[in-house]
Amino acid sequence: MNIPGQGQFNFDSGQSEQGYNQWREERWQAMRQLSRKMGLPLERRVEVWLRGEIRLNGILRLCDDMLFVSNDPNPRLELIVDNVRFTPEEMISCVVAD
């Protein structure tokens, strides 16, 4: 049974990377919009201070397990810098270092 609107995988297609590249571009655009909404410099080198006087230096990223980025600020959103996961609520400050 074919459900209308449901995507299908065509593993025999010679365009195997096209769909993946489109998904990556859409994800990048959604991440940029979220970054602007939340005022966070995603994908930039930063110095982050967390509660408890924890200082992190590195690239500010969304956690890898977020396959789809929503335009709405998610209360369970997790960020990562220097292999340390945290939520925006745990941040005291975030300064771009590059």
C-alpha positions in Angstrom: 0.0 0.0 0.0 1.4 3.4 -1.0 0.5 6.2 1.5 0.2 9.6 -0.3 2.9 12.0 0.7 5.2 9.4 2.2 8.7 9.5 0.9 10.4 6.5 -0.5 14.0 5.4 -0.6 15.3 4.5 -4.1 18.5 2.7 -3.4 19.1 2.0 -7.1 19.1 5.7 -8.0 22.4 7.3 -9.1 21.5 10.4 -7.1 22.4 8.9 -3.7 24.2 12.1 -2.4 21.6 14.6 -3.7 19.0 13.9 -1.0 21.6 13.9 1.7 23.2 17.1 0.5 19.7 18.8 0.4 19.0 17.6 3.9 22.3 19.0 5.2 21.6 22.3 3.5 18.1 22.5 5.0 19.5 21.5 8.4 22.2 24.2 8.1 19.6 26.9 7.2 17.3 25.9 10.1 20.3 26.0 12.5 21.2 29.5 11.3 17.7 30.6 11.9 17.7 29.1 15.4 21.0 30.7 16.1 19.7 34.1 15.2 16.5 33.6 17.3 18.4 32.5 20.4 21.3 34.9 19.9 23.8 32.1 20.0 26.9 32.0 17.8 26.6 28.4 16.6 29.5 27.0 14.7 31.9 29.7 15.9 34.8 29.6 18.3 33.6 30.8 21.7 34.4 31.1 25.4 31.4 29.9 27.4 30.9 30.2 31.2 28.5 27.8 32.8 27.0 27.8 36.3 29.5 26.6 38.8 32.3 28.6 37.3 32.9 26.2 34.5 34.7 27.7 31.6 34.7 26.1 28.1 36.6 27.1 25.0 35.8 25.7 21.5 33.3 25.5 18.7 29.7 26.0 19.9 27.5 23.3 18.3 24.2 21.6 18.6 24.6 18.1 20.0 25.1 15.5 17.2 22.0 13.6 18.1 19.7 16.4 16.8 19.0 15.2 13.3 16.3 17.8 12.7 16.5 21.4 13.9 13.2 23.0 14.8 12.7 26.8 14.3 11.2 26.9 17.8 13.4 27.2 20.8 13.3 23.8 22.4 13.6 23.6 26.2 15.5 20.4 25.8 18.0 21.8 23.3 21.5 20.7 24.1 24.6 22.5 23.0 28.2 21.2 23.1 31.6 22.9 23.5 34.8 21.0 24.1 32.9 17.7 24.5 30.8 19.1 27.3 27.0 19.0 26.8 24.8 21.7 28.4 21.6 23.6 27.9 21.3 27.3 27.1 19.8 27.8 30.6 23.1 26.7 32.2 25.1 29.4 30.4 26.1 32.5 32.2 27.9 34.0 29.3 29.0 33.2 25.7 31.6 35.3 23.9 32.8 34.8 20.4 36.6 34.2 20.5 37.5 34.2 16.8 
